[in-house]
Amino acid sequence: MTINILNLPSLNIIDMTESEDDYRFLVETTSPSPSYCPKCGTVPNLYKHGKKKQLFFDLPMHAKRVGIYVKRQRYKCRECNVTFFEHLPDMDESRSITRRLIKK
């Protein structure tokens, strides 16, 4: 069993680098694929449409900045052609930070 030092259960750590001032984590989500299109509501008529790495910031750890690179799956709906990312329950996507960082 691997310890998730980020303590974010929806993320699986793939890699970590440490410098004098920073921790950088590469993660993937553990959440299941979406079951419907968020725009038109079509039930599974989606296909995977590549991945994109996005940076989010988190609470400092050991007096170092923490950056989390999320390899996010993109999906495309076959009905309405909208493209969207998988949901990240621990992140505030509009600010590119974790929800717990907002609370502090």
N, C-alpha and C positions, 0 to 999 in steps of 0.2 A: 504494500500500500504506500503510495506516494503522498507526502504531506503537501497541502496547498497553502503555502505561506501567505498568499494573498487573502485567504479566508473569504473567497467569493465562490460559492458552490456552483454557480452557473458557468464557470470558466475552468478550463484544463490547461495547466502550464506546459508548454512545449519546450521553451528555452528561457534562460535568464542570463543577463550580462550585468556585471557590476563595475562601476568606475569609482573614482574618488568621491564624486558628488551624486551619482545616480544609480538606480536600479532600473533595468529595462526588462520587461517580461514579454515574451511572445506567447499568446494564448489562443485557444479555440473554444467555442461554446460547447456546452454539454446538453443544451436544450434540443428538443426534437424539431424536425422540420415543420414549417407552418402547415396547418390543416386547411387553410382557406386564404383567398386573396384579400388583403386588407382594403382594397379599393372597391371591387365589385362583389366580393363575398363568395365567389365561385369555389366550390369544394373540389378538392385537389386536382386542379388542372394547371399545375405549376411545374416549372423545370428549373434546375440549377443553372445560373447564368454567370458563373465565374466567382472568384473571391477577391476581396480587397482588404488590404491591411490598413487599419485605422488606429490612430493614437489617442488614448485617453489617459488623463492624469488621476492619481489616487493620493491618499493620505501619505505623508512622508513616513519612511521606515528607517530606523537607526540614523536619524538626522540626514537622510538622503532623499532626494526627489524620487518619486516612483512613476514611471511611465508604463502603460500597458498597451501593447500593440495587439489588437484583436484581428485575427484572420476571419473576417465576416463573410458568410455565404450570401451571395446575391441570388434572388429568384425572379423569374419572369412569369407572368400569368398569360396563358394561351388565349384567354377570352378577351381581356381588355388591354393586353400588351404593356401593362404597368410593370416596372422593375422596382424591386424593394429589397431591403436587407433583412436578415434574420433579426429577431427581437433580442435586445440585450437588457434583461431585467435589472441588472446592477448598475447600469450606466445612464447618465443624462446626456442624450445624444446631441441636444442643442448646444450644450456647453463643452462637450468632449471631456467630461470628468465623471468620476463615480458618484453615485447618489450619496454615499457616506461622506464624501468630501464636502458636499453641499451642506450636510447637517452639522459639520464641525465649524 
